[in-house]
């Protein structure tokens, strides 16, 4: 037995010998701000202050943390930036990304301050300067492949090839502004379909070059596209099925031509009403479980969809982790693992990236408890 056998069982809906623990194994299960430094200090390691990471780029969790917490996952890769694009650094806290979106650093995140396609028409899409997917840094991708191969051949970790592209819906919201793009989805289908076709074409070129290099050495890959707020979808389920689902499904089917890796998709919020659609699209693992919404409650998700998909995450990052005691953290982990881990189909992680307001001891408590309660060796 081992990590990879436990992962195989998990995906095949068989209770694993040991639950899979994920921290930083994909961009949606990592640590934000100075939380890694605080944890390193708490564990007695020397922590060096890291530089700000541009939006979309992932700062890997320190290996000393992963070893200490007995984390099963490791990640390689990141969002790829073509060399032929609008990308330009304007100052230490301001830059234009490859899509022409201007972002400003506001203390921890890079917030959008200029939407390049706000108010644009479908005809404007023809003259816009899109990033050229043929101008990738192939040496960088080859380096990711070498790193993945090393993990694959020399360790028993589960390897995630982080997604090299953004999602279609979120890219539209970032380029047009949420208000403008959601309005377009309601009244300007021509713009939306033309925009999505351009994004999908870009996704395919980048994905082919990325996964044909790293695909044989990874166990799962990730994807991100936020379809919901904490209470409800941004759009009706019908609109999702008509305007978004076909493009997501085609992207996943295309990706799986180049890798046997499981496909993890991330969407914040209450996506309960489209989980069947995500399964139909080819999503194998759904991240995260945001347990503060009753429809996304772990026991409800397991009962309704547990025979069709693997869930990832779920430990509350809004109340339990930042404000809990060792006792309340352990109890929350016990309840979550008890609801989700029977019959496999569950990977343990926080409900989203760990924020700087989380006491480092609670990070330790959560993973120690998950290892304890997710084991079949008689300690539960």
N, C-alpha and C positions, 0 to 999 in steps of 0.2 A: 504494500500500500504506500501511498505518498500523496503529495499535493496534486499531481496531475491526475491520478486515479480518482481522488476525491472530487476534482473538477469535472471529470467525465461523468461520475455518478450524479453530481449536482445537476448538470445539464440534462441528464437522462431521467431526472426525477426519482432518484434513488437516494436515500439518506446516506450522506458520506460518513466515513469514519471520523473525520474532523471537518468542521465547518470551514469554508474558505474565508479568510480574512483579507480585506483590501484596504490599503491606505496608499494613495498615490499611484494605484495601479491603472488609473485612467485620469483624465483631466478633471473629472467631476467627483473625485474621491480624495482630493489632495488637501493641502493646508494653505491658508491665505495669510498675507501680511507677515507679522513677526511671530506667528504661532510656532513655526518650526524652531526658531531660535529659543523661544521660551521653553519648549519641550526639551531641547538639547541641554539647556542650562539645568533644568529640573533633573535630568538623568545624569548630570555630572560631566557632560561632555563640553568641550570648548566649541562655542558657536560663533561663527563669523557673520557679520551683518552682510546680507546679500543685496545686490543691486535690484532696482525695480525691473520687473519683467514686462515687456510690451504685451498688450492685449492679445490673447490667443496663444501665447507661448507659455509653456508649462515649466515651472520650476520643480525639478524632481525632489522628492523627499529624501533627506539624508539617509544613506545606507545604514548608519549607526542606529537611527530610529527604527528602521524596518527590521533590522536584526533583533533589536531589543524586544520589539513587540511581536516577533515571529510572524511577520506579514508574508502571505503566500504569493503576492503579485509583484511584478516589476513591469515598468513601462518603457517603451522607446518611441521616438518620433514626436511630432508636433504639427501644428498648422504650418503648411509650406507657403513661402512667399516667393512668387516668381520674380526673377530679376528684372523683367520688363513689365513694369507696372507704375502706378502713381506713388508708390511708397517713397516717403521723404521725411526725415527727421528735421523738425523745425527748431526745437530747443530741447532742453533736458526734460521738460514736462509737456511737450506738444509734438505731435507727429501726424502725418497723413498715412493711412495704411494702404495696402495694395488695391483696395476697392475705392479709394478716394475719400474715405471717411476720416474726418479730422477728429482726433481724440486727445484729451487733456488729462494728465494725471492729477487726481484730486485727493491724494493722501494714501489710498490703497488700490483704487481701481482707475482704469482709463475710461473716462466718460466721454460720450459723443458730444461734440460741440458744433458739428456741421454735418448735415445730411446731404450728400451730393445729388441725390435724385428726388429730393422733396419737390413736389409739384410737377414732376416730369411727365411727359406723355409717352405713349408706346413708340412713337416715331423717334423720340430723343434717345431711345435705347440703341438705335443703329449707329449714332455718332459718338456715343459715350466711349471713353477709353477704359476698356476692361483689362484686367490683368491677363497677361499672355501665359497660358498654362504650358506652352512649349518651351518656356524659358526657366524651367526649374533648375535648382542647384542639384544636379544628379550625384555629385560627389557626396553631398550631405545625405542624400537618401541611401547611398551605398554605405555610408558610415552607420546609419541606423540599422541597415541590414546586418552589418558585421556585429554590432552590439546585440541585436536580437539573436543571431546565430550563437554568439558566445553564451548568452543566457540559456539558450535552447539546448546546447550540447554539454555545457559544463555545470549546470545547476538543475534543480527540480522545480524552479519557480514557474508560475503561470505568467506568460508574457502577453502584454497588451500592446498592439500597434495603435498608438493614439491616432485619432482621425486627422488626416492631412487637409481637410476642407471643412468649411462651415456648412450649416444647414440652409436650405433654400428660404424658409420662412423668416428665420432670424436675420438673414442677410438682407432680405427685403425691408424688414423693419429698421435695420440699422442704416440702410442707404436712403430710405425715404422718410424715416420717422414713423413711429408706431401709428400715430393718428392717420397720417397720410396713406400708409400702406394698407391698414385695415379698411379704410374708406375705399381704396382701390379694389380690394378684394370684394367689396360689396357692389361697386358700380362700374368698375373698369376691368372686366375680365380679360380683355385684349392685352392690356398692359401686364397684368399678373402672369398670364400664360407665357407671354413673350419673355418676360423677366425670368421665370422659372426655367424655361427652355435654355436660356443662356447660362444660367447657373448650373443646370444639370450637365450641359455640354462641358463646362469647365471642370465640374466634379469628376466626370468620367476620364478626362485626359489625365488629371492629377492622380486619381485613384489607380488607374492602370499602371502608371510609372512607379507608384509607391508600393502597391501590393504585389506586383510581380517581382519585386526585390525582397520585401520583408515578409510576404504572405506565408511562406513555408515554415517560418520560424516563430509564428505567433499563435496563441491559443484563442485569443479574442481581440476584437477591435472595437473602437468606440465611435460614437456619433453624437452630435448635440444639436438640438433644435427645440426651443421652448414653445410649446403649443398652448400653454395654459398659465393662468394666474393660480394662486393658492386655492381659490374657490371654484373656478370654472375655466372652460376653454376660452381662448381668444376669439374663436369663431364657433359656429354651430358644427355638430358632428357631420351634418350633410355637406357643409362647405369644406370641411377638412377632406372628406371623401372625394369631393369633386375637384378641388383645386390643389391639394397638397399630396394626398396619398399616392396618386399615380407616379409622381416624381420621386417620392421617397422609395416606393417599391422598386422602381427601375434602378435607382442608385444602389440599393441593397443587392438586387439580383446581379447587377454588373460587378459589384465588389466581390461577390462570392464566386465569380469566375476565376479569380486570381488567388483565392485563399480558402482554406477549409475552416478558418477561424470563426468562432461564434460572433454574432453581431450584437453589440450592446448599444442601445439607444437611450440618450438622456433627454428628458423633458421635465423641467420644473412644473410643479403645480398639479392640479386635479385633472388627470387625463383618463379617468375611469371610463368615460363614455367612448373612447376610441382605442382602448387596449386591444379589443378584438381586431381592429383595423391594423394596429401596429404588428400584431402577431401575423396577420395575413400579409403584411409587407415583408416579413422575413426577420423581424426582430426576435432574437433569441433570449436576450437579457434586457430587462427594463430597469432603468435607473432614473430617478431615485424613488423611494417610497417616502412621501412627505406626510407623516402620520397625523398632522394636526387637522387634516380634513377627513371627515367620517367616511367618505367614499373611498379614500386611499388608506384607510386603516388596514394594518397588516393582516388581521384575521379575515377581513372582508375580501381583500385581494386574493389571499391564498384559497379561500373557499370558492371564489368565482372564477379565477383564472389559473389556479395552481397546477392544473393538469396540462397547461399549454405553454407556459413560459417560466423562465427563471427571473426572480426579482433580486434587486441589488440595492443595498442601503437600508435606510429606515430609522436609524437612531436619531431622535429629535435634536436638531442643532439650534432650536430657538429657545428652548427652556431647559431641557434635561442637561445637555452638555455644558452650557455656560453657567447655569445656576444650581445644578444638582450637587448632592453630596456623594461620597463613595457608595453609600447605601442606596440612594435613589438611582444612581447610574447603573449599579449592578442589577437592581430590580427591573429597570427599564430594558436592559439587555436581556435578562432572563425571559421577560414577557415577549419581547420581539423574537428572539431565537425560538422560543417555544411555539409561537404562532406560525413561523415561517419555515423552519428547518426540517420539519418532518416530511418525509418523502422527497427530500432534496429540493431543488428549485430555488435555492436561496444563497446569496453571497452577502456576507456581513460587511457593512460599512456605515458611516454616518449618512444622514439624509442628504448632505451636500458637503462641500468643502468646509473644513474646520476653520472657524474664524478666530481672530486674535483675542476675543473675549472669553474663549474657552480655557479654563484653568488647565495647565499641562497635566496635572495629576488625573483629571477626568478622562483625558485621552488614554492614559495608562489603564485606568479602571475599566474603561469600556472594552478595550481589546483583551485584557486579562480575563474579564468576565465572559466575553464571547468565546474565547478559547475553552474556558471551563464548561460553559453551558452548551457549547456546540460540539462536545466530544462524546463518543460512544464508549469510552473506556471505563465508564462507571462512576465518573466524578459528578455527573449531573444530578 
